[in-house]
C-alpha cells in the first residue's frame, strides 16, 4: 500500500477516489475510464505543483520516505553477479554497511552502501543504517581491496548518521570514521558516491569523500540532522523545520555551494513513486562519471579528488 506524507494529503484523497471508482467499476461493470483519467490528470498537476515548491523540511520527509528505494534495491537492479564481502577482519560484521564486488555495465567495481532496512526486522538487522566502527573498517578494507586490483569504487549513501551508542564509542567510532575518510582520499582508483536518501554527518562522508559526489534531487546531506541541530541550538526538537532551513541540506543548495557535483532528477513525486526509473537514472549518472574518468591515470585520479576537497570553502580576497 502507498504511504503518503502529510503535505501529500490532497494527492492521497484523489488516489483514494480512483481506488473507489475501480472497485465500483469491477463490482457493477460500469465504465469508469474517463473519470479515472480525469482524476489522474489532476493528481499529476497536484504533484507538479507540490513537488515544484517543496520546503527544506518537506524534502527531509521525502528523503526519509519508507518506500524510497534503498541500497539493496540498487544492488539488485544495477550490479550483476554482486558478491557480498563481509566483516572487518578485526571485530565483527556490520549489516548497516553492505559491500562487495559486482559487474556494472560491463566493468568490475567494488560497491559499498548503507542499508536502513524496509520492515521492522530488517531495520533492526541493519540498525536503521547507522554503522558501528566495524562497518567503517569493513568499508576501508573493501576500498583498499579495490585499490589493489584497480577497480573503481561506487558508494551509496543513506544514513541518519553513525551509531552513537556506548559500545561504538568504546570501539573507536570517531577514529574509524576519520580513517575511512582518509582511505577515500588516498584511493588511486575512481570513487563515485551517490546520496540516495539521507547523508547524515560523518557517517555519510566516511564513504563519500569521492572524486564525484552525486545526489538525488529529493535527498539531503548535512553535518547534522535537523532534529539534532534544533536540540543543540534551540534546545527544542520542535524547531527542526527552522534547522532544516538553516542547514542548507538540499541537493539544490549543496550543488550551488559546490559540495555536490551533480543533482540527479527524480521521477515526478519522488523516487518512491517510481523506484525503477529513479534507480535507472542513478545508474546512468554513475556510468557517465566512470566513463569520464576511465582515461585518467592513478596520479590524476588522486590529485583531482584531493584538489576537489581542498578547494571547498576557499575564499578569494582579490
For each residue, the residues with C-beta under 8 A, 3 or more apart:
1:
2: 12 15 67
3: 65 66 67 272
4: 8 9 11 12
5: 8 58 61 62 65
6: 9 61
7: 50 58 61
8: 4 5 11 12 50
9: 4 6 12 13
10: 13 14 46
11: 4 8 14 15 43 46 47 50 269
12: 2 4 8 9 15 16
13: 9 10 16 17
14: 10 11 17 18 39 42 43 46
15: 2 11 12 18 19 43
16: 12 13 19 20
17: 13 14 20 21 39
18: 14 15 21 22 36 39 40 43
19: 15 16 22 23
20: 16 17 23 24
21: 17 18 24 25 32 35 36 39
22: 18 19 25 26 32 36
23: 19 20 26 27
24: 20 21 27 28 30 32
25: 21 22 28 29 30 31 32
26: 22 23 29
27: 23 24
28: 24 25
29: 25 26
30: 24 25
31: 25 34
32: 21 22 24 25 35 36
33: 36 37
34: 31 37 38
35: 21 32 38 39
36: 18 21 22 32 33 39 40
37: 33 34 40 41
38: 34 35 41 42
39: 14 17 18 21 35 36 42 43
40: 18 36 37 43 44
41: 37 38 44 45
42: 14 38 39 45 46
43: 11 14 15 18 39 40 46 47
44: 40 41 47 48 268
45: 41 42 48 49
46: 10 11 14 42 43 49 50
47: 11 43 44 50 51 268 269 273
48: 44 45 51 52 268
49: 45 46 52 53
50: 7 8 11 46 47 53 54
51: 47 48 54 218 268 269 270
52: 48 49
53: 49 50
54: 50 51 58 59 62 218
55: 58 59 241 244 245
56: 59 60 244 245 247 249 250 253
57: 60 61 226 240 241 244 245
58: 5 7 54 55 61 62
59: 54 55 56 62 63 218 220 244 249 250
60: 56 57 63 64 220 226 240 244 249
61: 5 6 7 57 58 64 65
62: 5 54 58 59 65 68 218 270 272
63: 59 60 68 197 198 218 219 220
64: 60 61 68 197 198
65: 3 5 61 62 68 270 271 272
66: 3 118 272
67: 2 3 272 275
68: 62 63 64 65 196 197 270 271 272 275
69: 73 74 196 271 272 275 278 279
70: 73 74 115 116 117 118 158 196 197
71: 74 75 98 113 114 115 116 156 158 196
72: 75 76 98 113 115
73: 69 70 76 77 275 279
74: 69 70 71 77 78 79 113 156 196 279 282
75: 71 72 78 79 82 98 102 111 113
76: 72 73 79 82
77: 73 74 276 279 280 283
78: 74 75 104 279 282 283 286
79: 74 75 76 82 102 103 104 109 111
80: 102 103 104
81: 102 103
82: 75 76 79 100 101 102 111
83: 100 101 102
84: 98 99 100
85: 99 100 101 138 141 142 145
86: 93 138
87: 92 93 134 138
88: 91 92 93 94 134 135 137 138 140 141
89: 137 141
90: 134 137
91: 88 133 134 137 171
92: 87 88 134
93: 86 87 88 134 138
94: 88 97 127 131 132 134 135 138
95: 98 115 125 126 127
96: 114 115 126 127 128 129 130 131 132 135 159 163
97: 94 112 113 114 115 131 135 136 138 139 207
98: 71 72 75 84 95 112 113 114 115
99: 84 85 110 111 112 113 138 139 142
100: 82 83 84 85 110 111 142
101: 82 83 85 108 109 110 111 151
102: 75 79 80 81 82 83 108 109 111
103: 79 80 81 106 107 108 109
104: 78 79 80 107 108 109 111 154 283 286 287 290
105: 283 287
106: 103
107: 103 104 152 290
108: 101 102 103 104 151
109: 79 101 102 103 104 146 151 152 153 154 290
110: 99 100 101 142 143 145 146 151 152 153 154
111: 75 79 82 99 100 101 102 104 153 154 155 156
112: 97 98 99 139 142 143 153 154 155 156 207
113: 71 72 74 75 97 98 99 155 156 157 158
114: 71 96 97 98 129 131 156 157 158 159 203 204 207
115: 70 71 72 95 96 97 98 126 129 158
116: 70 71 123 126 128 129 158 159 197
117: 70 121 122 123 124 125 126 128 129
118: 66 70 122 123
119: 122 123
120: 123 124
121: 117 124 125
122: 117 118 119 125 126
123: 116 117 118 119 120 126 127 128
124: 117 120 121 127
125: 95 117 121 122
126: 95 96 115 116 117 122 123 129
127: 94 95 96 123 124 130 131 132 163
128: 96 116 117 123 160
129: 96 114 115 116 117 126 158 159 160 198
130: 96 127 159 160 161 162 163 164 203
131: 94 96 97 114 127 135 136 159 162 163 203 206
132: 94 96 127 135 136 162 163 165 167 168 171 173
133: 91 136 137 168 171 172 173 175 176
134: 87 88 90 91 92 93 94 137 138 171 176
135: 88 94 96 97 131 132 138 139
136: 97 131 132 133 139 140 162 176 177 179 180 206 207
137: 88 89 90 91 133 134 140 141 176 179 180
138: 85 86 87 88 93 94 97 99 134 135 141 142
139: 97 99 112 135 136 142 143 155 180 183 206 207
140: 88 136 137 143 144 176 179 180 183
141: 85 88 89 137 138 144 145
142: 85 99 100 110 112 138 139 145 146 153
143: 110 112 139 140 146 147 153 183 184 187 191
144: 140 141 147 148 183
145: 85 110 141 142 148 149 151
146: 109 110 142 143 149 150 151 152 153 187 189
147: 143 144 150 186 187 188 189
148: 144 145
149: 145 146
150: 146 147 189
151: 101 108 109 110 145 146 189
152: 107 109 110 146 189 190 191 192 290 293
153: 109 110 111 112 142 143 146 187 189 190 191 192
154: 104 109 110 111 112 191 192 193 194 286 290
155: 111 112 113 139 191 192 193 194 207 208 210
156: 71 74 111 112 113 114 193 194 196
157: 113 114 193 194 195 196 197 198 199 204 207 208 221
158: 70 71 113 114 115 116 129 195 196 197 198 199
159: 96 114 116 129 130 131 162 198 199 200 203 204
160: 128 129 130 198 200 203 225
161: 130 164 200 201 202 203 204 224 225 228
162: 130 131 132 136 159 168 173 177 201 202 203 206
163: 96 127 130 131 132 168 173 203
164: 130 161 168 169 173
165: 132 168 169
166: 169 170
167: 132 170 171
168: 132 133 162 163 164 165 171 173
169: 164 165 166 172 173 174
170: 166 167
171: 91 132 133 134 167 168 176
172: 133 169 175 176
173: 132 133 162 163 164 168 169 176 177
174: 169 177 178 202
175: 133 172 178 179
176: 133 134 136 137 140 171 172 173 179 180 206
177: 136 162 173 174 180 181 202 203 206
178: 174 175 181 182
179: 136 137 140 175 176 182 183
180: 136 137 139 140 176 177 183 184 206 207
181: 177 178 184 185 202 205 206 209
182: 178 179 185 186
183: 139 140 143 144 179 180 186 187
184: 143 180 181 187 191 206 207 208 209 210 305
185: 181 182 209 305 306 309
186: 147 182 183 302
187: 143 146 147 153 183 184 191 301 302 305
188: 147 298 299 301 302
189: 146 147 150 151 152 153 298 301
190: 152 153 211 212 289 290 293 294 296 301
191: 143 152 153 154 155 184 187 209 210 211 212 305
192: 152 153 154 155 210 211 212 214 286 289 290
193: 154 155 156 157 207 208 209 210 212 213 214
194: 154 155 156 157 213 214 215 216 264 282 285 286
195: 157 158 198 199 204 208 213 214 215 216 219 220 221 251 260
196: 68 69 70 71 74 156 157 158 216 219 271 282
197: 63 64 68 70 116 157 158 216 219 220
198: 63 64 129 157 158 159 160 195 204 219 220 225
199: 157 158 159 195 204 205 208 215 219 220 221 222
200: 159 160 161 203 204 222 224 225
201: 161 162 204 205 222 223 224 225
202: 161 162 174 177 181 205 206
203: 114 130 131 159 160 161 162 163 177 200 206
204: 114 157 159 161 195 198 199 200 201 207 208 221
205: 181 199 201 202 208 209
206: 131 136 139 162 176 177 180 181 184 202 203 209
207: 97 112 114 136 139 155 157 180 184 193 204
208: 155 157 184 193 195 199 204 205 213
209: 181 184 185 191 193 205 206 305 309
210: 155 184 191 192 193 213 305
211: 190 191 192 289 293 301 304 305 308
212: 190 191 192 193 261 262 289 293
213: 193 194 195 208 210 259 260 261 262
214: 192 193 194 195 260 261 262 263 264 282 285 286 289
215: 194 195 199 219 221 251 254 255 260 262 263 264
216: 194 195 196 197 219 251 263 264 266 271 278 282
217: 251 263 264 265 266
218: 51 54 59 62 63 251 266 270 271
219: 63 195 196 197 198 199 215 216 251
220: 59 60 63 195 197 198 199 249 250 251
221: 157 195 199 204 215 249 251 254 259 260
222: 199 200 201 225 226 247 248 249
223: 201 247
224: 161 200 201 228 229 232 247
225: 160 161 198 200 201 222 228 229
226: 57 60 222 229 230 240 241 243 244 247 249
227: 230 231 237 240 243
228: 161 224 225 231 232
229: 224 225 226 232 233 240 243 246 247
230: 226 227 233 234 236 237 238 239 240 242 243
231: 227 228 234 235 236 237
232: 224 228 229 235
233: 229 230 239 243
234: 230 231 238 239 242 243
235: 231 232
236: 230 231 239
237: 227 230 231 240
238: 230 234
239: 230 233 234 236 242 243
240: 57 60 226 227 229 230 237 243 244
241: 55 57 226 244 245
242: 230 234 239 245 246
243: 226 227 229 230 233 234 239 240 246 247
244: 55 56 57 59 60 226 240 241 247 249
245: 55 56 57 241 242
246: 229 242 243
247: 56 222 223 224 226 229 243 244
248: 222 253 254 257
249: 56 59 60 220 221 222 226 244 253 254
250: 56 59 220 253 254
251: 195 215 216 217 218 219 220 221 254 255 260 263
252: 255 256 263
253: 56 248 249 250 256 257
254: 215 221 248 249 250 251 257 259 260
255: 215 251 252 258 259 260 261 262 263
256: 252 253
257: 248 253 254
258: 255 311 312
259: 213 221 254 255 312
260: 195 213 214 215 221 251 254 255 263
261: 212 213 214 255
262: 212 213 214 215 255 285 289
263: 214 215 216 217 251 252 255 260
264: 194 214 215 216 217 281 282 285
265: 217 281
266: 216 217 218 270 271 278 281
267: 270 271 273 274 277 278
268: 44 47 48 51 273 274
269: 11 47 51 272 273 274
270: 51 62 65 68 218 266 267 273
271: 65 68 69 196 216 218 266 267 274 275 278
272: 3 62 65 66 67 68 69 269 275
273: 47 267 268 269 270
274: 267 268 269 271 277 278
275: 67 68 69 73 271 272 278 279
276: 77 279 280
277: 267 274 280 281
278: 69 216 266 267 271 274 275 281 282
279: 69 73 74 77 78 275 276 282 283
280: 77 276 277 283 284
281: 264 265 266 277 278 284 285
282: 74 78 194 196 214 216 264 278 279 285 286
283: 77 78 104 105 279 280 286 287
284: 280 281 287 288
285: 194 214 262 264 281 282 288 289
286: 78 104 154 192 194 214 282 283 289 290
287: 104 105 283 284 290 291
288: 284 285 291 292
289: 190 192 211 212 214 262 285 286 292 293
290: 104 107 109 152 154 190 192 286 287 293 294
291: 287 288 294
292: 288 289
293: 152 190 211 212 289 290 296 301
294: 190 290 291
295:
296: 190 293 300 301 304
297: 300 301
298: 188 189 301 302
299: 188 302 303
300: 296 297 303 304
301: 187 188 189 190 211 293 296 297 298 304 305
302: 186 187 188 298 299 305 306
303: 299 300 306 307
304: 211 296 300 301 307 308
305: 184 185 187 191 209 210 211 301 302 308 309
306: 185 302 303 309 310
307: 303 304 310 311
308: 211 304 305 311 312
309: 185 209 305 306 312
310: 306 307 314
311: 258 307 308 314
312: 258 259 308 309
313:
314: 310 311
315:
316:
317:
318:
